[in-house]
Amino acid sequence: MKKKSLLAMVGVVILVACGTAKNSSPKVEAMPTQGDVDRMQSKFPGMTLDELYQGKQLFESNCNLCHKLKKPASEPESEWKEIVPRMVKKVNSKEGHHIDEAGQEKILRYVITMGSVEKS
């Protein structure tokens, strides 16, 4: 009887620890700079540093709802262009979460911009 109770308690501790780790809000190291904005002006005319910061914040606060955050350099631009809209749709299906088209574009610009920095 004591063994079953101990095993049950260990199981609960493991489940709580795993659930806490998944729902924690890890931060991605890539911090946008004005140099990143300047470098990407030909690709994203009119993009601002504030928009990159907003994209980073949206990425970090939403993309870890279902899975561990990926580094922006983990996927090529072509893949991000497919992944981000698909994942935004999934996030938007969760109660209390909504990313509009402008937010989706900010996330996409963030991962493309910062992914190209990490690969350099």
ROKE-99678 format. One record per residue (C-alpha): x negated, y negated, z negated; residue in one letter. Coordinates in steps of 0.02 Angstrom, whole numbers, padded with zeros to 5 digits, always signed. Layout:
% residues N
XYZA ...
***
This chain:
% residues 120
+00000+00000+00000M -00142-00120-00043K -00228-00081+00123K -00070-00124+00221K -00050-00288+00128S -00232-00332+00157L -00219-00290+00342L -00061-00394+00358A -00146-00544+00275M -00299-00528+00388V -00185-00521+00539G -00094-00679+00486V -00258-00770+00457V -00320-00720+00630I -00158-00776+00714L -00160-00942+00623V -00342-00972+00667A -00312-00931+00851C -00157-01040+00859G -00247-01186+00777T -00395-01173+00895A -00284-01170+01050K -00182-01320+00995N -00327-01425+00937S -00373-01571+01047S -00549-01543+01111P -00629-01688+01202K -00718-01678+01366V -00891-01754+01361E -00879-01849+01525A -00848-02032+01480M -00810-02145+01628P -00916-02300+01657T -00905-02449+01773Q -01040-02366+01877G -00920-02221+01909D -00786-02344+01966V -00908-02433+02080D -00971-02268+02153R -00794-02211+02195M -00721-02374+02264Q -00734-02310+02444S -00634-02154+02398K -00512-02241+02278F -00501-02425+02326P -00442-02535+02183G -00473-02404+02048M -00516-02480+01879T -00613-02420+01729L -00454-02431+01626D -00368-02311+01746E -00511-02188+01728L -00497-02199+01538Y -00309-02170+01552Q -00340-02019+01665G -00463-01949+01538K -00338-01973+01397Q -00197-01891+01496L -00310-01747+01545F -00367-01715+01366E -00197-01735+01285S -00096-01630+01408N -00207-01503+01493C -00247-01411+01333N -00065-01378+01291L -00075-01209+01377C -00261-01173+01400H -00436-01228+01357K -00493-01386+01447L -00598-01364+01601K -00746-01476+01637K -00713-01590+01786P -00862-01513+01877A -00789-01338+01859S -00686-01357+02018E -00719-01442+02185P -00611-01590+02237E -00507-01483+02354S -00459-01367+02211E -00417-01510+02091W -00298-01578+02224K -00201-01415+02212E -00223-01381+02025I -00172-01551+01955V +00001-01562+02036P +00038-01380+01990R -00014-01406+01809M +00079-01572+01793V +00236-01480+01847K +00206-01353+01708K +00174-01488+01577V +00332-01579+01631N +00432-01421+01601S +00386-01429+01416K +00506-01523+01305E +00441-01693+01253G +00308-01703+01388H +00314-01801+01550H +00178-01857+01668I +00239-01968+01809D +00159-01982+01982E +00047-02125+01927A -00014-02021+01779G -00045-01872+01892Q -00148-01982+02008E -00250-02048+01859K -00289-01870+01804I -00338-01822+01981L -00450-01975+02001R -00531-01941+01832Y -00575-01758+01867V -00636-01795+02044I -00740-01944+01988T -00815-01863+01836M -00837-01695+01921G -00947-01774+02051S -01053-01857+01913V -01082-01692+01822E -01140-01607+01982K -01266-01742+02025S 
***
